[in-house]
Amino acid sequence: MAELKVAVLGGGSWGTTVAALTTRNAPVTLWARNPNTVDEINRNHTNSTYLPDAQLPEALRATNDIAEAVSGADIVVMGIPSQNFRSVLMEVRKHLRAWVPVVSLTKGLELDTRMRMTEIINELMPGHPIGVLTGPNLAREIMAGQAAAGVIAMEDDIIVRSLQEVFKSGLFRVYTNTDVIGCELGGVLKNIIAIAVGMGDGQGAGDNTRAALITRGLAEVTRLGVAMGGRARTFSGLAGMGDMIATCTSPQSRNRHVGIELGKGKTMEQIAEEMFMVAEGAKSAPAVMALAEKYGIDMPIARDVYRVVSGETNARGAYRGLLRTAAGAESEPG
């Protein structure tokens, strides 16, 4: 696969990690907005802001010129936060050749349109094969050489198998899936459940509570995902259950951290001031609730998270509400 040139856009922790992994299989150019990040990657082969203590491959080259990154690319990987995704993609399309696959790493929804990232790609760049790379992937663990698995999802089975060879690397195993909607929504929706789990952890909840929230949260996520066109079995795999377990339990999870701080009584404004990186769950919550209403899906856990992050109630009040929710048959909503 050495002849394929890969452009990775986004110099955050996951974009940098994917770029580093992919250099084992292909020449990679990483685009980052910050010139200091670009300079550090090229000079020192580090990105200390997002991946402290990680050594990047010397073969990885960085630039802050989008045209330089994508004009000769055979694959474009978008590791851009959801609310900036469209504006960066509009720059990308000015320089990208036709039919080049575009793969999203972003686990969020565009707030005003409620669109998934692959829908934005399709709108702005019709004709380009579109994919998602997702799963339970904590960047620092992968950069430390720990084993992990991800999923590359595309509708075209032939292209997805070619991309599998580009992204798999050492102890990072990559599986294929043709359910783009399900894989993408699994990554988006589990962030909100992770905030709920964090809210419980911040109030001293136990393992039983955490297990119940993850399990019932997965049921909510699956209901909405299937209503939107995803396949139910996708949500029991790496892109659904796998990603949810990692995000709901890891100390490295930004969304769980937001929930913990909310559980301690902090406001979203206070938490945002203290956080350096984006927690997509808090940003996506309004769009997720709008989609739940549109598709007629009851999501009590997600709804309570939305009420807390929007300032309508606090974490303690939301938790009392969740515990009072009447339990029906396990196979039923609620």
Secondary structure, 3 states (H helix, E strand, C coil): CCCCCEEEECCCHHHHHHHHHHCCCCCEEEECCCHHHHHHHHHHCCCCCCCCCCCCCCCCEEECCHHHHHCCCCEEEECCCHHHHHHHHHHHCCCCCCCCCEEECCCCECCCCCCEHHHHHHHHCCCCCEEEEECCCCHHHHHCCCCEEEEEEECCHHHHHHHHHHHCECCEEEEEECCHHHHHHHHHHHHHHHHHHHHHHHCCCCHHHHHHHHHHHHHHHHHHHHHCCCCHHHHHCHHHHHHHHHHHHCCCCHHHHHHHHHHCCCCHHHHHHHCCCCCHHHHHHHHHHHHHHHHCCCCHHHHHHHHHHCCCCCHHHHHHHHHHCCCCCCCCCC
